[in-house]
Amino acid sequence: MVSKLRWTVYRTRLNVKEFQLIEHYFRNKGQQRRDVELSIGDDCALVNPTGNKSLAISCDTLVENVHFFADIPAHALGYKSLAVNLSDLAAMGAEPAWFTLALTLPNVDQPWLAHFSEGLFEIAEYYGIALIGGDTTRGPRSISITINGQVPKGTALTRSGAKIGDWIYVTGTLGDSALGLDILRGVKTVNTEDKEYLINRHYYPTPRVLAGQAMRTLATSAIDLSDGLMSDIGHVLSASKVGAIIDVNQIPLSKSIKANLSREDALSYALTGGEDYELLFTVPESQRGAIDTALIHAGAKFVKIGQICAGDKLKFVDDGIAFTPVSRSFEHF
């Protein structure tokens, strides 16, 4: 991985002051870890993984006007850019360790950089993860983060372990982020007292890192809900070669979403809205008591919403009657 934060420009030379801006906002900021031997400033970073642990590595790119609006607060963008990657680690039960940042900007905007780096390092310090390098370049605004975590060998959660009879759970509440996005888009209006909460659930998701670590010897499979429950559970079913039945009566909905939407619309947002960054996971009957205790200690609210079954179909029921959600899940292309 590239360790030097540098500004690469096509047909344009940048002055020393602009190089200094990168040093000012990103070098020697945030979490400092003992397992980082060499960080920003060389051709590569050097890290020392803990013995008997596997590395968990993920990469996400956020592009302006594809993944975020141009007027998103810079603090929120910095925070969310890392949060969505931390959610990937959470789904594997991994402990966050290091990340790299590739930042593309149309120009050097000092106030924007200050707020962006504040949001980025706020969440980085909370989860104990260190920035060890990256790259900067001129162009349409985008943020790419490669994140690295560690998990004891043989304990990582995957999508392929669900078994017939396992119970299906989710953390948190679903649909708030998607409704927050539609408020920002101007296609939904809500009560004044709920507006800020819903928008903040879109801007500031909560990666369930501790919950993922707590369940790694108890759950049989897990995935983070980035594209919507209906879409993401399909990945688990495909990888595990099983089917599932979901009871929509058990889908967790916030007070804010219930206060502003009909039940049908609320379920549509919850099942297919996306960007919740909660965890969906499966647990055998023998571990139900243990998972209850583990997640309570991890501070995560969770609820059982269905069960894994034979076959390869995803079915929804509502009071025992077949239910068909209205599809609105996110697609990248």
Summary of the structure (lengths in Angstrom):
residues: 333
radius of gyration: 20.7
end to end distance: 27.1
largest distance: 67.3
contacts: 1124
relative contact order: 0.16
helix: 36%
strand: 26%
